[in-house]
């Protein structure tokens, strides 16, 4: 099985940002699993028109891939699953609108309604991590994703925007899903 980690925008070198490098290393230690993490093209605006083809053509995300998306990467994971079948998506700090931010609006993810039915049909599972104290994504936005996707929601009140250097709960979910 393959796992692809899609970072949030503005992360800089993804191997040293948040929990991405840590998760990449831990997942690659698992048996019969490979994890792909890359510095994304257009890392500031994270344009859908650039990221989705990159995920498909360069990272080779397909029906045997679990996509882990954080923040802008969560929106990329959802839009990817609107177009292509994937094994599953794990969303971290996901939202449904651009929150009035010009850079987020320019990404293109929010220019149309979310096709929840197609996303669900194209995934075997959707797990979502969210925190009520996220300083960037209001809880209502995260709950809207959970409602739209009927996700397996892991709700916290003390994780902020999930920017720690490790993420053990994420690793537990990956281990659980690769056994299935």
C-alpha positions as CSV (number, residue, x, y, z in Angstrom):
1,X,0.0,0.0,0.0
2,X,1.1,3.6,-0.6
3,X,0.6,6.6,1.6
4,X,1.0,10.1,0.3
5,X,1.3,13.1,2.7
6,X,0.1,16.3,1.2
7,X,1.2,19.3,3.3
8,X,-0.4,22.6,4.0
9,X,0.6,25.6,2.0
10,X,3.5,27.7,3.2
11,X,5.2,24.8,5.0
12,X,8.7,25.4,3.5
13,X,10.8,22.3,3.5
14,X,8.2,19.7,4.3
15,X,10.6,17.3,5.7
16,X,11.3,19.8,8.6
17,X,7.8,21.2,8.9
18,X,5.2,20.1,11.5
19,X,4.8,16.3,11.8
20,X,5.3,15.6,8.0
21,X,8.9,14.3,8.1
22,X,8.3,12.4,11.3
23,X,5.2,10.7,9.9
24,X,7.0,9.9,6.6
25,X,9.8,8.2,8.5
26,X,7.5,6.2,10.8
27,X,5.2,5.1,8.0
28,X,8.1,4.0,5.8
29,X,9.1,1.7,8.7
30,X,5.8,-0.2,8.4
31,X,5.8,-3.5,6.5
32,X,4.4,-3.4,2.9
33,X,3.9,0.3,3.0
34,X,5.7,3.1,1.2
35,X,5.2,6.8,2.0
36,X,5.7,9.7,-0.3
37,X,6.3,13.2,0.9
38,X,7.5,15.9,-1.4
39,X,8.1,19.6,-1.5
40,X,5.1,20.7,-3.6
41,X,5.2,23.0,-6.6
42,X,3.5,26.3,-5.9
43,X,3.9,25.9,-2.2
44,X,2.4,29.3,-1.1
45,X,-0.8,29.4,-3.0
46,X,-1.2,25.6,-3.5
47,X,-3.2,26.0,-6.6
48,X,-5.5,23.1,-7.3
49,X,-4.6,23.3,-11.0
50,X,-1.0,22.5,-10.1
51,X,-1.3,20.2,-7.1
52,X,-3.9,17.7,-8.4
53,X,-2.0,16.9,-11.6
54,X,1.3,16.7,-9.5
55,X,-0.4,14.3,-7.1
56,X,-1.6,12.1,-10.0
57,X,1.4,12.3,-12.3
58,X,4.4,12.8,-10.1
59,X,3.3,11.2,-6.8
60,X,1.3,8.6,-8.6
61,X,-1.7,8.7,-6.2
62,X,-4.2,6.0,-7.3
63,X,-6.8,3.6,-6.0
64,X,-4.2,1.9,-3.7
65,X,-3.1,5.2,-2.1
66,X,-4.1,6.6,1.3
67,X,-3.8,10.3,1.0
68,X,-3.1,12.2,4.3
69,X,-3.9,15.9,3.7
70,X,-3.2,18.7,6.2
71,X,-4.9,22.1,5.9
72,X,-4.6,23.1,2.2
73,X,-3.5,19.5,1.7
74,X,-6.8,18.3,3.1
75,X,-8.7,20.3,0.5
76,X,-6.3,18.9,-2.2
77,X,-7.1,15.4,-1.0
78,X,-10.8,16.0,-1.1
79,X,-10.7,17.5,-4.6
80,X,-8.4,14.7,-5.8
81,X,-11.0,12.2,-4.5
82,X,-13.7,14.0,-6.5
83,X,-11.8,13.0,-9.7
84,X,-10.1,9.8,-8.9
85,X,-10.5,6.6,-6.8
86,X,-8.2,6.3,-3.8
87,X,-7.9,3.8,-1.0
88,X,-8.8,6.4,1.6
89,X,-8.2,9.9,2.8
90,X,-7.1,11.1,6.2
91,X,-7.9,14.8,6.6
92,X,-6.3,17.1,9.2
93,X,-7.7,20.6,9.8
94,X,-9.9,20.5,6.8
95,X,-12.3,23.3,5.8
96,X,-15.0,24.0,3.1
97,X,-14.5,27.7,2.3
98,X,-11.7,30.2,1.7
99,X,-12.5,31.9,5.0
100,X,-12.3,35.3,3.2
101,X,-8.5,34.8,2.6
102,X,-7.4,36.0,-0.8
103,X,-4.5,33.5,-1.0
104,X,-6.9,30.6,-0.2
105,X,-9.4,31.9,-2.7
106,X,-6.7,32.0,-5.4
107,X,-5.9,28.3,-4.8
108,X,-9.1,27.3,-6.6
109,X,-10.4,24.7,-4.2
110,X,-13.3,26.8,-3.1
111,X,-14.7,28.0,-6.4
112,X,-17.5,25.4,-6.5
113,X,-19.6,23.2,-4.2
114,X,-18.0,20.1,-2.7
115,X,-19.2,16.9,-4.3
116,X,-19.5,14.9,-1.1
117,X,-21.3,12.0,-2.8
118,X,-18.5,11.4,-5.3
119,X,-15.7,11.8,-2.7
120,X,-17.4,9.1,-0.5
121,X,-17.9,6.9,-3.6
122,X,-14.2,7.2,-4.6
123,X,-12.8,6.3,-1.1
124,X,-13.0,3.2,1.1
125,X,-12.7,5.4,4.2
126,X,-12.5,9.0,5.4
127,X,-10.9,9.7,8.7
128,X,-10.8,13.3,9.9
129,X,-8.7,15.0,12.7
130,X,-10.0,18.4,13.9
131,X,-9.5,20.5,17.0
132,X,-11.9,23.1,18.4
133,X,-9.0,25.4,19.3
134,X,-7.6,25.5,15.7
135,X,-6.6,29.2,15.3
136,X,-7.0,29.1,11.5
137,X,-10.0,26.8,10.8
138,X,-13.2,27.5,12.8
139,X,-14.8,24.4,14.2
140,X,-17.9,25.0,12.1
141,X,-15.8,24.5,8.9
142,X,-14.3,21.3,10.2
143,X,-17.8,20.0,11.2
144,X,-19.1,20.8,7.8
145,X,-16.5,18.5,6.2
146,X,-17.4,15.8,8.8
147,X,-21.1,16.2,8.0
148,X,-20.6,16.2,4.2
149,X,-18.4,13.1,4.2
150,X,-19.8,11.2,7.2
151,X,-16.2,11.0,8.2
152,X,-14.8,9.1,11.2
153,X,-14.2,12.3,13.1
154,X,-11.4,12.4,15.7
155,X,-12.3,15.6,17.6
156,X,-9.8,17.3,19.9
157,X,-9.9,20.5,22.0
158,X,-6.2,21.0,22.5
159,X,-4.3,20.3,19.2
160,X,-4.7,23.7,17.5
161,X,-3.8,23.4,13.8
162,X,-1.9,20.2,14.3
163,X,1.5,21.7,13.9
164,X,3.5,19.6,16.4
165,X,6.6,17.8,15.4
166,X,5.0,14.3,15.9
167,X,1.5,13.0,15.5
168,X,1.1,9.6,17.2
169,X,-2.7,9.4,16.8
170,X,-2.3,9.8,13.0
171,X,0.2,6.9,13.0
172,X,-2.4,4.7,14.9
173,X,-5.0,5.4,12.2
174,X,-2.5,4.5,9.4
175,X,-1.7,1.3,11.1
176,X,-5.3,0.5,11.6
177,X,-6.2,1.2,8.0
178,X,-3.4,-0.8,6.4
179,X,-4.5,-3.9,8.3
180,X,-8.0,-3.7,6.8
